[in-house]
Amino acid sequence: MLALALTLGVSGCAQTLEWENWDKPKKEWAGDRAECRASAEKLINKEQAHSSVFNPQERGALEQQFTLFDARKQRDEFYKECLRDKGYKPVKAQARAE
């Protein structure tokens, strides 16, 4: 329950960003995002496979939740770094009318 509350509290404070690169055609943006997402996922999975820190058998439930949170945070950083390397810049997401 505490882990859920912490996750909701942290995600509630998160600012939504969009990534733009006006040196590239907009139709390429989705492909670049997908490529960076896959690359970040692959890196974090590789790191998890080679690190005892991510071994769930050695951790309690709360520790597992924090370890998973840290892995997701690291994956997100890999993703952002990949986009920056491709020339993208983060911008505040515009509120869309429903």
C-alpha positions as CSV (number, residue, x, y, z in Angstrom):
1,M,0.0,0.0,0.0
2,L,2.8,2.4,0.9
3,A,4.6,1.6,-2.4
4,L,1.4,2.4,-4.3
5,A,1.0,5.7,-2.4
6,L,4.6,6.7,-3.1
7,T,4.2,5.8,-6.8
8,L,1.0,7.8,-7.1
9,G,2.6,10.7,-5.2
10,V,5.7,10.8,-7.4
11,S,3.8,10.4,-10.7
12,G,1.3,13.0,-9.7
13,C,4.2,15.6,-9.5
14,A,5.7,14.5,-12.8
15,Q,5.5,17.0,-15.6
16,T,4.5,15.7,-19.0
17,L,7.1,16.4,-21.7
18,E,7.0,16.0,-25.4
19,W,10.2,15.7,-27.4
20,E,10.7,17.8,-30.6
21,N,13.4,18.0,-33.2
22,W,12.5,20.5,-35.9
23,D,15.6,19.5,-37.9
24,K,13.8,16.3,-38.8
25,P,10.5,15.7,-40.5
26,K,7.7,15.2,-37.9
27,K,6.8,11.9,-39.5
28,E,10.2,10.5,-38.3
29,W,9.6,11.4,-34.6
30,A,7.5,8.4,-33.7
31,G,10.1,6.0,-35.2
32,D,12.9,7.7,-33.3
33,R,10.9,7.5,-30.0
34,A,10.1,3.9,-30.6
35,E,13.8,3.2,-31.3
36,C,14.9,5.0,-28.2
37,R,12.3,3.2,-26.1
38,A,13.4,-0.2,-27.4
39,S,17.1,0.7,-26.8
40,A,16.4,1.9,-23.2
41,E,14.4,-1.3,-22.5
42,K,17.1,-3.5,-23.9
43,L,19.8,-1.7,-21.8
44,I,17.8,-1.9,-18.5
45,N,17.0,-5.6,-19.1
46,K,20.6,-6.4,-19.8
47,E,21.6,-4.5,-16.6
48,Q,19.0,-6.4,-14.6
49,A,20.2,-9.7,-15.9
50,H,23.8,-9.0,-14.8
51,S,23.1,-7.3,-11.5
52,S,22.3,-9.0,-8.1
53,V,20.6,-5.7,-7.1
54,F,17.7,-6.8,-9.3
55,N,17.4,-10.3,-7.9
56,P,13.9,-10.5,-6.5
57,Q,14.5,-13.7,-4.4
58,E,16.9,-11.7,-2.1
59,R,14.5,-8.8,-1.5
60,G,11.3,-8.2,0.5
61,A,8.1,-6.9,-1.2
62,L,8.8,-3.2,-0.4
63,E,12.4,-3.5,-1.5
64,Q,11.3,-5.1,-4.7
65,Q,8.9,-2.2,-5.4
66,F,11.7,0.3,-4.8
67,T,14.1,-1.7,-7.0
68,L,11.5,-1.8,-9.8
69,F,10.9,2.0,-9.4
70,D,14.6,2.6,-9.7
71,A,14.9,0.4,-12.8
72,R,12.0,2.3,-14.4
73,K,13.6,5.6,-13.5
74,Q,16.9,4.5,-15.0
75,R,15.1,3.3,-18.2
76,D,13.5,6.7,-18.6
77,E,16.8,8.4,-18.3
78,F,18.3,6.1,-21.0
79,Y,15.3,7.0,-23.2
80,K,15.8,10.7,-22.6
81,E,19.5,10.5,-23.3
82,C,18.9,8.6,-26.6
83,L,16.4,11.3,-27.7
84,R,18.9,14.1,-26.8
85,D,21.6,12.3,-28.8
86,K,19.3,12.3,-31.8
87,G,18.8,16.1,-31.4
88,Y,15.4,16.2,-29.7
89,K,14.6,18.7,-27.0
90,P,12.0,18.3,-24.3
91,V,9.1,20.8,-24.3
92,K,6.1,21.1,-21.9
93,A,3.2,19.2,-23.4
94,Q,0.3,21.3,-24.5
95,A,-3.1,20.7,-22.9
96,R,-5.3,19.1,-25.5
97,A,-9.0,20.0,-25.7
98,E,-11.1,16.8,-25.3
